[in-house]
């Protein structure tokens, strides 16, 4: 992999986190359910176990999906109504929209690059 590709991807991820990461953290930490520190540890551990297991089997998964599921699961152990399921539904809709939107942007960028090379 050329170093400029690695650096370009890292830069794009950093920009995305810089401009939109705070919204994700705020949603996960405060809007989805309220967690105490040990519950956050459990959610992170659950997400880590899922990610490690899926990597072992070669199945691609999203870290955001894994941690969101872990947070909802931990929140639901208090009581089902402790999780704001409406927020969870909006997160799922965003995931569904992300795949075709990313495909469209990738195709557009590819076409633009082909025009200039």
Secondary structure, 3 states (H helix, E strand, C coil): CCHHHHHHHHHHHHHHHHHHHHHHHHHHHHHCCCCCHHHHHHHHHHHHHHHHHHHHHCCCCCHHHHHHHHHHHHHHHHCHHHCCHHHHHHHHHHHHHHHHHHHHHHHHHHHHHHHHC
